[in-house]
Amino acid sequence: MFKSQRWFVVALLFLAGVINYLDRAALSIAAPLIQKDLNFSHAQMGVVFSSFFIGYALFNFVGGLASDKVGAKRVFGTAMGVWSVFCGATALASGIGSLIVLRVLFGMGEGPFSSSTSKMVNNWFPRREVASAIGVISSGTPLGGALAGPVVGFMAVQFGWRWAFVAIMGFGLAWLVLWSLTTTEHPHEQKRITSAELELIRAGQAGEPALAHAGEREDGKPGLGHFLRMPIILATAFAFFSYNYVLFFFLSWFPSYLTEAHHLSLHDMSIATVIPWLLGSIGLAAGGFISDLILRITGKPLLSRKLVLGTCLGAAAVCVALAGRVSSMESAVALMSVSIFFLYATGAVYWAVIQDTVPREHVGGVGGFVHLLANLAGVIGPAVTGFIVEATHGAYGSAFVLAGAIAVLGAVCSFVWVREPRASTLAVERAW
């Protein structure tokens, strides 16, 4: 039994993150077999990859709003059940139409994952531990991606790709039972929590972020619409978009790139893709702790977020652009691994910016809105990559460079607009 109940919640959400990306990455691992079995072109496969994000992006926002209204525990549990069922239902696909429908429904199930996670952390953690908690939780997602290669690859080779999707559905349903039996929405509802831990959480949540009351309505309560229009929120959303563009490029197309450009077998490709995911898992956990460490040193939350966002997005941009230009498989995997490490180091920070900026009652809604905008990269990126590869007769170099350029723009947005509010700015916004 965990002595700290808040970190027990983190442990469960970490496992959920592992399952989330195991399920999500399964399609890219099985893609060479699916393309051959269902006779898909690169452009068609790109559309299939992108279709997931139509449902996913929409339910980022829906899930965030629902977490504020009916509770994150209930929303998260429902999401896990829905995405697990439709992951298993992928085995029923018979052509591009049915596979697109199933991927959209699967995406709708996974959509609330991050915004409801952020809301649970907001309920359970003092503000000074927020980025660390989200970083640990999020580090489970690349670990799930790492496991997808050997687990899905093995099952697909041994039993066929359809049975691989059926088997991994069971992980999510088993987790859902544990979540339902052990977790509560708020710390004070948890019978096993100590009075000391409960007081620590309450004391650490006292007060509101510096911008929380800017743009109040006449009734004194901050309006959701104001926060959705704030430059810092929009800049964070675009930086998150650039993060996702690179991530989903890697998630969707890097396995196919290795099999086509470097002629790896499905078995060898499955092993090679483990390396970037493992480094990404380390980067995700490290980025949150580093950001919270800078916060404790400087006392400036948004400065600590800006430094991690801008620096790491810039480093990821350089590495991903170079990865498509090297001639050896080893160099490509090494550069992509370093890129994913730096990229994932920013993964917890987007959510920390929201929690540093937005009052508690709107964390789910604003987080869902930011995640929706960010995940438009998933709708656009995989399809654009598919058409680029098709137009260049199987060459991936331009797609790598485009991903790097978008990450550079995200880094610039972070450095320019993610910043501590000036006193004059707050005065103007409060007057408005």
C-alpha positions in Angstrom: 0.0 0.0 0.0 1.3 3.5 -0.8 1.8 5.7 2.2 1.1 8.8 0.0 -2.3 8.5 -1.5 -1.7 11.3 -4.0 1.3 9.4 -5.4 -0.8 6.3 -5.5 -3.2 8.2 -7.8 -0.1 9.1 -9.9 0.9 5.5 -10.1 -2.5 4.4 -11.4 -2.5 7.3 -14.0 1.1 6.3 -15.0 -0.2 2.8 -15.8 -3.1 4.3 -17.7 -0.6 6.2 -19.7 1.3 3.1 -20.5 -1.9 1.4 -21.8 -2.9 4.6 -23.6 0.2 4.6 -25.9 0.4 0.8 -26.1 -3.1 0.9 -27.7 -2.4 4.0 -29.8 1.0 2.9 -31.1 -0.3 -0.5 -32.0 -1.6 0.7 -35.4 1.8 2.1 -36.5 3.6 -1.1 -35.5 1.1 -3.2 -37.4 0.9 -0.7 -40.3 3.1 -2.6 -42.8 1.0 -5.8 -42.3 -2.3 -3.8 -42.5 -1.2 -2.0 -45.6 -0.4 -5.3 -47.3 -3.5 -7.1 -46.1 -6.0 -4.3 -47.0 -4.0 -3.0 -50.0 -3.6 0.6 -48.8 -1.4 3.2 -50.5 0.8 5.6 -48.4 -1.8 8.4 -48.9 -4.6 6.1 -47.7 -2.6 5.0 -44.7 -1.9 8.6 -43.8 -5.6 9.4 -43.9 -6.2 6.4 -41.5 -3.6 7.7 -39.1 -5.1 11.1 -39.2 -8.7 9.9 -38.7 -7.9 9.0 -35.1 -7.3 12.7 -34.3 -10.7 13.8 -35.6 -12.4 12.1 -32.6 -9.5 12.6 -30.3 -9.2 16.4 -30.8 -12.9 17.0 -30.3 -13.1 15.0 -27.2 -10.0 16.7 -25.7 -12.3 19.7 -25.2 -15.4 17.7 -24.4 -13.5 15.6 -21.8 -12.0 18.7 -20.2 -15.4 20.4 -19.8 -16.9 17.1 -18.5 -14.1 16.8 -16.0 -15.0 20.2 -14.6 -18.7 19.4 -14.5 -19.1 15.8 -13.5 -15.6 14.9 -12.2 -12.3 13.7 -13.6 -12.5 10.2 -12.0 -15.8 9.4 -13.8 -14.7 10.9 -17.1 -11.3 9.1 -17.0 -12.9 5.7 -16.3 -15.4 6.1 -19.0 -12.7 7.1 -21.5 -10.6 4.0 -20.6 -13.5 1.7 -21.2 -14.5 3.2 -24.5 -11.0 3.4 -26.0 -10.2 -0.2 -24.9 -13.3 -1.6 -26.6 -12.7 0.2 -29.8 -9.0 -0.7 -29.8 -10.1 -4.3 -29.7 -12.7 -3.6 -32.4 -9.9 -2.6 -34.8 -9.7 -6.4 -35.5 -13.1 -6.1 -37.3 -11.8 -3.7 -40.0 -12.4 -4.9 -43.5 -11.4 -1.8 -45.6 -10.5 1.8 -45.4 -14.0 3.0 -44.5 -14.5 0.7 -41.6 -11.0 1.3 -40.3 -11.5 5.1 -40.4 -14.8 4.8 -38.5 -13.2 2.6 -35.8 -10.2 4.9 -35.5 -12.4 8.0 -35.0 -14.4 6.2 -32.3 -11.1 5.0 -30.7 -9.9 8.6 -30.8 -13.1 9.8 -29.1 -12.4 7.4 -26.2 -8.8 8.5 -25.8 -9.6 12.2 -26.1 -10.3 13.0 -22.4 -7.1 11.3 -21.2 -4.8 14.4 -20.7 -7.4 17.0 -19.7 -9.0 14.6 -17.1 -5.5 13.7 -15.9 -4.7 17.4 -15.4 -7.9 17.8 -13.5 -7.1 14.9 -11.2 -3.7 16.3 -10.5 -5.3 19.7 -9.8 -7.6 18.0 -7.3 -4.9 16.0 -5.5 -1.6 18.0 -5.6 -0.2 21.2 -4.1 0.8 23.6 -6.8 4.6 23.2 -6.3 4.4 19.5 -7.2 2.1 19.8 -10.2 4.7 19.6 -13.0 6.5 16.8 -11.3 3.3 14.8 -10.9 2.2 15.3 -14.5 5.7 14.5 -15.7 5.7 11.1 -13.9 2.2 10.3 -15.2 3.1 11.3 -18.7 6.3 9.3 -18.7 4.1 6.2 -18.9 3.0 7.1 -22.4 6.3 6.7 -24.1 6.9 3.6 -22.1 3.7 2.3 -23.6 5.0 3.2 -27.0 8.2 1.3 -26.2 6.3 -1.8 -25.2 4.1 -1.6 -28.3 7.0 -2.5 -30.6 7.9 -5.8 -29.1 4.5 -6.7 -27.7 2.4 -5.9 -30.8 5.1 -6.9 -33.2 5.4 -10.3 -31.6 1.7 -11.0 -31.4 1.1 -9.7 -35.0 3.8 -12.0 -36.4 2.7 -15.0 -34.3 -1.0 -14.7 -34.4 -1.9 -12.0 -37.0 -2.4 -8.3 -36.5 -6.1 -8.6 -35.7 -5.6 -10.8 -32.6 -2.9 -8.3 -31.4 -5.6 -5.6 -31.0 -8.0 -8.0 -29.3 -5.3 -9.0 -26.8 -4.3 -5.5 -25.7 -7.9 -4.5 -25.1 -7.8 -6.6 -22.0 -5.1 -4.5 -20.3 -7.4 -1.4 -20.3 -10.4 -3.3 -19.0 -8.4 -4.8 -16.1 -7.0 -1.3 -15.2 -10.6 0.1 -15.2 -11.6 -2.3 -12.5 -8.7 -1.3 -10.2 -9.4 2.4 -10.8 -13.1 2.1 -9.9 -12.3 0.3 -6.7 -9.4 2.4 -5.3 -9.7 6.0 -6.4 -11.8 9.0 -5.3 -12.3 12.4 -7.0 -11.0 14.4 -4.1 -8.5 13.7 -1.3 -11.0 14.3 1.5 -13.1 11.5 0.1 -10.3 9.0 0.4 -10.6 7.0 3.6 -7.0 5.9 3.6 -5.4 9.3 3.4 -3.7 10.7 6.5 -4.6 14.0 8.1 -1.0 15.2 7.5 -1.2 14.5 3.8 -4.6 16.1 3.5 -3.4 19.3 5.2 -0.3 19.4 3.0 -2.5 19.3 -0.1 -4.9 21.9 1.1 -2.1 24.3 2.2 -0.4 23.9 -1.2 -3.5 24.7 -3.1 -4.3 27.8 -1.2 -4.7 31.0 -3.3 -5.1 31.4 -7.0 -2.6 31.8 -9.9 -1.5 35.4 -10.7 -3.8 35.7 -13.7 -6.7 33.8 -12.3 -9.0 36.8 -11.7 -8.1 38.8 -14.8 -11.1 39.5 -16.9 -13.7 38.8 -14.1 -17.4 39.0 -14.9 -19.6 41.3 -12.9 -20.5 38.5 -10.5 -16.8 38.3 -9.6 -16.2 34.9 -11.2 -13.6 34.5 -14.0 -15.2 33.6 -17.4 -13.9 30.7 -19.4 -14.0 32.7 -22.6 -11.5 35.2 -21.3 -8.9 32.5 -20.6 -9.4 30.9 -24.0 -8.4 34.2 -25.6 -5.4 35.0 -23.5 -2.1 35.3 -25.5 -0.3 33.0 -23.1 -2.9 30.3 -23.5 -2.9 30.6 -27.3 0.9 30.6 -27.4 1.0 27.5 -25.2 -1.6 25.8 -27.5 0.6 26.5 -30.6 3.8 25.3 -28.8 1.8 22.1 -27.9 0.7 21.9 -31.6 4.3 21.8 -32.6 5.1 19.2 -30.0 2.3 17.0 -31.3 3.3 17.5 -34.9 6.7 16.0 -34.3 5.3 13.4 -31.9 2.6 12.1 -34.2 5.0 12.2 -37.2 7.2 9.9 -35.2 4.3 7.8 -33.8 2.6 7.3 -37.2 5.4 7.2 -39.8 8.8 6.4 -38.2 8.2 2.6 -38.1 7.2 2.7 -41.8 10.3 4.9 -42.6 12.6 2.3 -41.0 11.1 -0.6 -42.9 11.0 1.3 -46.3 14.0 3.5 -46.2 16.3 1.3 -44.2 14.8 -2.1 -45.1 14.3 -3.3 -41.6 12.1 -6.4 -41.0 9.0 -6.0 -38.8 10.9 -7.8 -36.0 14.0 -5.5 -36.2 11.8 -2.4 -36.6 9.9 -3.3 -33.5 13.1 -3.5 -31.5 14.6 -0.3 -33.0 11.5 1.8 -32.0 11.9 0.9 -28.4 15.0 3.2 -28.0 13.3 6.6 -28.7 10.4 5.7 -26.5 12.5 4.8 -23.5 14.5 8.0 -23.8 11.2 9.9 -24.2 9.9 8.3 -20.9 13.0 9.6 -19.1 12.6 13.0 -20.7 9.0 13.4 -19.7 9.7 12.6 -16.0 12.8 14.8 -16.0 11.2 17.8 -17.7 8.6 18.1 -15.0 11.1 17.8 -12.1 13.5 20.3 -13.8 10.7 22.8 -14.3 9.6 22.6 -10.7 13.2 22.8 -9.5 13.6 26.1 -11.5 10.4 27.3 -9.9 11.7 26.6 -6.4 14.9 28.5 -7.2 13.4 31.5 -9.0 10.0 31.7 -7.5 8.6 32.4 -11.0 6.4 29.7 -12.3 6.1 30.9 -15.9 9.8 31.6 -16.2 10.5 28.0 -15.2 8.0 26.8 -17.8 9.3 29.1 -20.6 12.9 28.0 -20.2 12.1 24.3 -20.5 9.6 24.8 -23.4 11.7 27.0 -25.6 15.1 25.3 -25.1 13.9 21.7 -25.4 11.6 22.3 -28.4 14.5 24.0 -30.2 16.8 21.1 -29.5 14.1 18.6 -30.7 13.6 20.6 -33.9 17.3 20.4 -34.9 17.5 16.7 -34.2 14.3 15.7 -36.1 15.3 17.8 -39.1 18.7 16.1 -39.3 17.2 12.6 -38.7 15.7 12.4 -42.2 19.0 13.5 -43.9 21.3 10.8 -42.6 22.1 7.7 -44.5 22.4 5.0 -41.9 19.7 3.5 -39.8 21.7 3.8 -36.6 22.1 7.6 -37.1 18.4 8.0 -37.9 17.4 6.1 -34.7 20.0 8.0 -32.6 18.9 11.4 -33.8 15.2 10.6 -33.5 15.8 9.3 -30.0 17.5 12.5 -28.9 14.7 14.5 -30.5 12.0 12.5 -28.7 13.9 13.0 -25.4 14.0 16.8 -25.7 10.4 16.8 -27.1 9.1 14.8 -24.2 10.9 17.0 -21.7 8.3 19.6 -22.5 5.3 17.2 -22.2 4.3 18.1 -18.6 5.0 21.8 -18.9 2.1 22.7 -21.2 -0.3 21.5 -18.5 1.7 23.2 -15.8 1.4 26.6 -17.6 -2.4 26.1 -17.6 -2.4 25.3 -13.9 -0.2 28.3 -13.2 -2.5 30.6 -15.1 -6.1 29.4 -14.7 -8.4 29.1 -11.7 -9.3 25.6 -10.5 -12.9 25.6 -11.8 -11.7 26.1 -15.4 -8.6 23.9 -15.5 -10.4 21.1 -17.2 -12.1 23.3 -19.8 -9.0 25.4 -20.7 -6.8 22.3 -20.7 -9.2 20.5 -23.0 -9.4 23.6 -25.4 -5.6 23.8 -25.5 -5.3 20.1 -26.1 -8.0 20.3 -28.9 -6.0 23.0 -30.7 -2.7 21.0 -30.2 -4.2 17.8 -31.5 -5.2 19.4 -34.8 -1.5 18.5 -35.5 -2.6 14.9 -35.5 -5.4 15.6 -38.0 -3.0 17.5 -40.3 0.4 16.0 -39.8 0.1 12.2 -40.6 -2.0 13.0 -43.7 0.4 15.7 -44.9 3.4 13.3 -44.4 1.6 10.5 -46.3 1.0 12.9 -49.3 4.6 14.1 -49.2 6.0 10.6 -49.2 3.6 9.7 -52.0 4.6 12.8 -54.1 8.3 12.2 -53.6 8.1 8.5 -54.5 8.9 7.2 -51.1 11.3 9.9 -49.8 10.9 11.0 -46.3 13.5 13.8 -46.0 11.1 16.8 -46.7 8.7 15.5 -44.1 11.4 15.4 -41.4 12.5 19.0 -42.2 8.9 20.2 -42.1 8.4 18.7 -38.6 11.6 20.4 -37.4 10.5 23.8 -38.8 7.2 23.6 -37.0 9.0 22.8 -33.7 11.2 25.9 -34.2 8.1 28.0 -34.4 6.7 26.5 -31.3 10.0 27.3 -29.4 9.8 30.9 -30.6 6.2 31.2 -29.4 7.2 29.9 -26.0 10.1 32.4 -25.6 8.0 35.4 -26.7 4.5 34.8 -25.0 5.0 32.5 -22.0 6.1 35.0 -19.4 5.3 36.3 -16.0 2.5 39.0 -16.0 3.6 42.6 -15.6 1.8 44.5 -12.9 0.6 47.1 -15.5 -0.8 44.3 -17.6 -2.7 42.7 -14.7 -4.2 46.1 -13.8 -5.4 46.7 -17.4 -6.9 43.2 -17.6 -8.7 43.5 -14.2 -10.1 46.9 -15.3 -11.3 45.4 -18.5 
